[in-house]
Amino acid sequence: AYCDESLLTGESTPLKKEKGRKVIGGSSCVQGGFLMVARGVGNSTTLARIVQLVEDAQTRRPSVQKTVDLIASYFTPVVMATAMLTFLVWTALILAGALQFYSIAFAVTRAVSVLVIACPCSIGLATPTAIMVSTGLAAQHGCLVKDSVVWEKTRKLTHAVLDKTGTITKGKPSVVSVALLSGARKLPAIAQLQPSKDPSSTWQWLDGAADANDFEVLAKLGWLLTVAESSSEHPLAKALLGWGESVGSGERQEAAQFTNVPGQGISCQVESVGTVKVGSLQFLGLQEDPSVTWAQQKQEDGCIVVALEAAGCPLALFA
C-alpha cells in the first residue's frame, strides 16, 4: 500500500508501506490497503506530540521576555510615582487658589491620564502576544517552531536551505510538457469529442513535422488517458486525468481487462482502439533515440516521464 504523509513530513510523494513498516497517525492511504496495529493512541501519537510541541513553544519564555519583564518591573513604579506626583502638584495648585475654576476632580483626571498613557501593560503583553500569534500562524502554514527562541535568532539568518519537496511547491504533480509521436496521427475518430483550444501544458512533435489538427490529436490522447487511468489508484493518475480533461471533453468509456503492474504501469482494453498501455518507457519497450533523449532531458529537469501506447504503437510521452 502507499500512504500520503505530507501532512507531517512535507513529502508529496506517497510512501510504500510493507509488512513491518510504521504508519504515522494522521496520514492517509492513497493506494491499496493494509491491516495495522495501533502502537500509540491519544497523547502518544505523532500528531498529538506535534500539537504539544507548538503549544509549548507558545508558552515558553524567550530571553527577550526576561529583559522586557525587568524593564517593566522598574517602569511600573516610575509611572505610578509620576501619576501620584501629577495629582499632588495639581491639587496643590488648586488649593493654593492658582486655579480658581478647577476642582480636585481635575487633578484626578490628570493623574489617571498619566497612568493610561504611560501604562506598562503594552510592554509586558507585546512580546508574548507576538510570539503566540507568530507561532500559531507558522503552524497553520506547515512550519513547526520547537522553541520561541527561534524567532530571536531568525534576524541573523542569511540563507535558508530546504530539503523537502512540497515545502515551497504545491506538492501535487501535473503534466507540464507533452511529446507527440507519429503514432498519435493514426488514432481513430472519436464520437462527440470536443477539443479544447487552451491546453494546460506545452507540446511538440518529436518528428519535427507540424500538424494542423494538433488540438484534435491532443483531445484524442486526453480521452484515451481518461479512459485508461480512471481505474488507476497511482498518484500520477490524477495528474494524467486532469490533463486529459483539460484538452477535450467527450463521452467516456469503461476500460476492460484492467491490469496494474506495480512500479511499471497499467494496461487495459479500450473499444475501437485495442490494448492501451500507460507507464514507464521500459514497460512499453520504447528504445527510440528521440523518445529516450526527450525523456532523459525531462528527467534531468526533475520530471517523471510517462509513455502512452495503443495497439502496440507509441503515441506520446508526458512529463
C-alpha positions as CSV (number, residue, x, y, z in Angstrom):
1,A,0.0,0.0,0.0
2,Y,1.0,3.7,-0.4
3,C,0.4,6.3,2.2
4,D,0.5,10.1,1.9
5,E,2.3,11.5,4.9
6,S,2.7,15.1,3.5
7,L,0.6,16.4,6.5
8,L,3.5,15.6,8.8
9,T,6.6,15.3,6.6
10,G,6.0,17.7,3.8
11,E,6.8,15.0,1.2
12,S,4.2,14.9,-1.5
13,T,5.2,11.5,-2.9
14,P,3.3,8.7,-1.2
15,L,5.5,6.2,0.6
16,K,5.3,2.5,0.1
17,K,4.3,0.5,3.2
18,E,5.2,-3.1,3.5
19,K,4.9,-5.6,6.3
20,G,6.6,-4.4,9.5
21,R,6.7,-0.7,8.4
22,K,5.4,2.0,10.7
23,V,2.4,4.1,9.7
24,I,2.1,7.6,11.1
25,G,-1.3,8.6,12.5
26,G,-2.8,11.4,10.5
27,S,-1.5,10.1,7.2
28,S,-3.9,8.8,4.5
29,C,-3.8,5.6,2.4
30,V,-4.0,6.6,-1.2
31,Q,-3.5,3.2,-2.9
32,G,-4.1,-0.4,-1.7
33,G,-5.0,-1.4,1.8
34,F,-3.4,-2.9,4.9
35,L,-4.0,-4.2,8.4
36,M,-2.3,-2.2,11.2
37,V,-1.7,-2.4,14.9
38,A,-2.0,0.8,16.9
39,R,1.2,1.2,19.0
40,G,0.2,4.6,20.3
41,V,-3.2,6.4,20.9
42,G,-4.3,9.7,22.2
43,N,-1.5,11.9,23.5
44,S,1.2,9.3,22.5
45,T,0.6,9.7,18.7
46,T,2.9,11.6,16.5
47,L,0.3,14.2,15.6
48,A,-0.5,14.8,19.3
49,R,3.2,15.3,20.1
50,I,3.4,17.9,17.3
51,V,0.4,19.8,18.7
52,Q,2.0,19.7,22.2
53,L,5.3,21.0,20.7
54,V,3.5,24.0,19.2
55,E,1.7,24.7,22.5
56,D,5.0,24.5,24.4
57,A,6.7,26.9,22.0
58,Q,3.9,29.4,22.5
59,T,4.1,29.4,26.3
60,R,7.9,29.1,26.7
61,R,9.5,32.4,27.7
62,P,12.3,33.7,25.5
63,S,15.3,35.6,26.7
64,V,13.9,38.9,25.4
65,Q,10.8,38.4,27.5
66,K,13.0,38.4,30.6
67,T,14.5,41.7,29.5
68,V,11.0,43.1,29.0
69,D,9.9,41.9,32.4
70,L,12.9,43.5,34.0
71,I,12.2,46.9,32.3
72,A,8.5,46.6,33.3
73,S,9.5,46.0,36.9
74,Y,11.2,49.4,37.1
75,F,8.9,51.2,34.7
76,T,5.7,50.4,36.6
77,P,6.8,52.1,39.9
78,V,8.1,55.1,37.9
79,V,4.7,55.5,36.2
80,M,2.9,55.2,39.5
81,A,5.1,57.7,41.1
82,T,4.7,60.1,38.2
83,A,0.9,59.8,38.3
84,M,1.0,60.5,42.1
85,L,3.3,63.5,41.6
86,T,0.9,64.8,38.9
87,F,-2.0,64.5,41.3
88,L,-0.2,66.3,44.2
89,V,1.1,69.1,42.0
90,W,-2.4,69.9,40.5
91,T,-4.0,69.5,43.9
92,A,-1.6,71.9,45.5
93,L,-2.2,74.5,42.7
94,I,-5.9,74.2,43.1
95,L,-5.8,74.5,46.9
96,A,-3.5,77.5,46.7
97,G,-6.0,79.3,44.5
98,A,-3.9,79.4,41.4
99,L,-6.6,77.6,39.5
100,Q,-9.9,79.2,40.8
101,F,-12.2,77.4,38.3
102,Y,-10.9,73.8,38.8
103,S,-11.7,71.2,41.5
104,I,-9.9,68.2,42.9
105,A,-11.6,66.1,40.2
106,F,-9.4,67.9,37.6
107,A,-6.3,66.7,39.4
108,V,-7.6,63.1,39.5
109,T,-8.3,63.1,35.7
110,R,-4.7,64.3,35.1
111,A,-3.3,61.6,37.2
112,V,-5.4,58.9,35.5
113,S,-4.3,60.3,32.1
114,V,-0.7,59.7,33.1
115,L,-1.5,56.1,34.1
116,V,-3.4,55.3,30.9
117,I,-0.9,56.9,28.5
118,A,2.2,55.5,30.2
119,C,0.7,52.2,31.2
120,P,3.4,49.5,31.0
121,C,0.9,46.8,30.0
122,S,1.9,47.2,26.4
123,I,5.5,46.4,27.2
124,G,4.6,43.3,29.1
125,L,2.0,42.0,26.7
126,A,3.5,42.8,23.3
127,T,6.2,40.2,23.3
128,P,4.2,37.1,24.4
129,T,1.3,38.1,22.2
130,A,3.6,38.4,19.2
131,I,5.2,35.0,19.9
132,M,1.9,33.3,20.3
133,V,0.4,34.8,17.1
134,S,3.5,34.1,15.0
135,T,3.9,30.5,16.2
136,G,0.2,29.8,15.5
137,L,0.4,31.3,12.0
138,A,3.6,29.4,11.3
139,A,1.9,26.1,12.3
140,Q,-1.1,26.9,10.0
141,H,1.4,27.2,7.1
142,G,3.2,23.9,8.0
143,C,6.1,25.4,9.8
144,L,6.6,24.0,13.3
145,V,8.7,26.0,15.8
146,K,10.1,24.0,18.6
147,D,11.2,26.9,20.7
148,S,10.2,30.6,20.9
149,V,14.0,31.5,20.9
150,V,14.0,30.7,17.2
151,W,12.2,34.0,16.5
152,E,15.0,35.9,18.1
153,K,17.6,34.1,16.0
154,T,15.9,34.5,12.6
155,R,17.0,38.1,12.3
156,K,20.6,36.8,12.0
157,L,19.8,34.3,9.2
158,T,21.3,34.9,5.8
159,H,20.4,31.7,4.0
160,A,17.6,29.1,4.0
161,V,18.1,25.5,3.0
162,L,15.0,23.4,2.1
163,D,15.3,19.7,1.8
164,K,11.7,18.6,1.2
165,T,9.5,18.8,-1.9
166,G,6.2,20.3,-1.0
167,T,7.8,23.0,1.2
168,I,7.7,25.7,-1.4
169,T,5.9,23.7,-4.1
170,K,2.3,22.7,-4.4
171,G,3.1,19.0,-3.8
172,K,0.6,17.9,-6.5
173,P,2.0,16.6,-9.7
174,S,0.7,17.9,-13.0
175,V,1.5,17.5,-16.7
176,V,3.8,20.3,-17.9
177,S,5.0,19.0,-21.2
178,V,3.9,16.5,-23.9
179,A,5.9,14.9,-26.7
180,L,3.7,13.7,-29.6
181,L,4.9,10.7,-31.6
182,S,3.9,9.9,-35.2
183,G,1.6,7.1,-34.0
184,A,-0.8,9.8,-32.5
185,R,-1.9,10.7,-36.0
186,K,-3.2,7.2,-36.6
187,L,-5.8,7.3,-33.7
188,P,-9.3,6.6,-35.0
189,A,-12.0,9.3,-34.8
190,I,-13.9,9.5,-31.5
191,A,-17.6,10.4,-31.5
192,Q,-18.8,13.6,-29.7
193,L,-15.2,14.6,-28.8
194,Q,-14.8,18.4,-28.2
195,P,-11.2,19.6,-28.4
196,S,-10.0,22.4,-26.1
197,K,-8.2,25.4,-27.5
198,D,-6.4,26.1,-24.3
199,P,-4.4,23.0,-23.1
200,S,-2.8,23.1,-19.7
201,S,0.7,22.2,-21.0
202,T,3.1,22.7,-23.8
203,W,3.5,20.1,-26.6
204,Q,5.7,19.3,-29.5
205,W,6.1,16.7,-32.3
206,L,9.3,14.7,-31.9
207,D,9.4,14.0,-35.6
208,G,9.5,17.8,-36.2
209,A,6.5,17.8,-38.6
210,A,3.7,20.2,-37.7
211,D,0.1,19.2,-37.8
212,A,-2.9,21.4,-38.5
213,N,-5.0,19.2,-36.2
214,D,-2.9,19.4,-33.1
215,F,-5.9,20.2,-30.8
216,E,-7.8,17.2,-32.2
217,V,-4.9,14.9,-31.6
218,L,-4.4,16.2,-28.1
219,A,-8.1,15.7,-27.4
220,K,-7.9,12.1,-28.6
221,L,-4.9,11.4,-26.4
222,G,-6.6,13.0,-23.4
223,W,-9.8,10.9,-24.0
224,L,-7.6,7.8,-24.2
225,L,-5.8,8.7,-20.9
226,T,-9.0,9.4,-19.0
227,V,-10.4,6.0,-20.1
228,A,-7.3,4.1,-19.1
229,E,-6.4,5.9,-15.9
230,S,-9.9,6.2,-14.5
231,S,-9.4,2.9,-12.8
232,S,-5.9,3.5,-11.6
233,E,-5.0,4.4,-7.9
234,H,-1.5,5.6,-8.7
235,P,-0.6,9.2,-7.5
236,L,0.3,10.2,-11.1
237,A,-3.1,9.0,-12.4
238,K,-4.8,12.2,-11.1
239,A,-2.3,14.4,-12.9
240,L,-2.9,12.5,-16.2
241,L,-6.7,12.6,-15.7
242,G,-6.5,16.3,-15.1
243,W,-4.6,16.9,-18.3
244,G,-6.9,14.6,-20.2
245,E,-9.9,16.6,-19.1
246,S,-8.2,19.9,-19.9
247,V,-7.6,19.1,-23.6
248,G,-11.1,17.9,-24.5
249,S,-14.4,16.5,-23.4
250,G,-16.4,13.6,-24.7
251,E,-18.3,10.5,-23.7
252,R,-16.0,8.3,-21.5
253,Q,-16.0,4.6,-21.9
254,E,-15.2,1.9,-19.4
255,A,-11.9,0.2,-19.8
256,A,-11.9,-3.6,-19.9
257,Q,-9.4,-6.1,-18.6
258,F,-7.6,-3.5,-16.5
259,T,-4.2,-4.7,-15.2
260,N,-2.0,-2.8,-12.8
261,V,1.7,-3.8,-12.9
262,P,3.2,-2.3,-9.7
263,G,6.2,0.0,-10.3
264,Q,5.8,-0.1,-14.1
265,G,2.3,0.9,-15.4
266,I,-1.1,-0.2,-16.4
267,S,-2.7,-1.9,-19.4
268,C,-6.4,-2.3,-20.4
269,Q,-8.6,-2.9,-23.4
270,V,-10.5,0.1,-25.0
271,E,-13.2,-0.5,-27.6
272,S,-12.2,0.6,-31.2
273,V,-8.6,1.2,-30.0
274,G,-7.3,-2.1,-28.7
275,T,-4.8,-2.7,-25.9
276,V,-3.7,0.5,-24.2
277,K,-0.7,0.8,-22.0
278,V,0.4,3.7,-19.8
279,G,3.7,3.6,-17.9
280,S,7.4,3.9,-18.0
281,L,9.5,3.7,-21.2
282,Q,10.8,0.3,-20.1
283,F,7.3,-1.0,-19.5
284,L,6.3,-0.1,-23.1
285,G,9.7,-1.2,-24.5
286,L,10.5,2.2,-26.0
287,Q,14.1,2.4,-27.2
288,E,13.8,5.0,-30.0
289,D,16.5,7.7,-29.7
290,P,14.2,10.8,-30.0
291,S,11.9,9.4,-27.3
292,V,14.7,8.3,-24.9
293,T,16.6,11.6,-25.4
294,W,13.5,13.7,-24.7
295,A,12.7,11.6,-21.6
296,Q,16.2,12.0,-20.3
297,Q,16.1,15.7,-20.7
298,K,12.9,16.0,-18.8
299,Q,14.2,13.6,-16.1
300,E,17.2,15.9,-15.7
301,D,14.8,18.8,-15.1
302,G,13.2,16.8,-12.2
303,C,10.2,15.5,-14.1
304,I,8.7,11.9,-14.2
305,V,8.1,10.7,-17.8
306,V,5.1,8.5,-18.6
307,A,4.5,6.9,-22.0
308,L,1.2,6.1,-23.8
309,E,0.8,3.3,-26.2
310,A,-2.2,1.9,-28.1
311,A,-2.3,-1.4,-30.1
312,G,1.5,-1.7,-29.8
313,C,2.0,1.8,-31.3
314,P,3.7,4.5,-29.1
315,L,1.5,7.7,-29.1
316,A,3.0,10.2,-26.7
317,L,5.3,11.0,-23.7
318,F,4.1,13.0,-20.8
319,A,6.3,14.9,-18.3
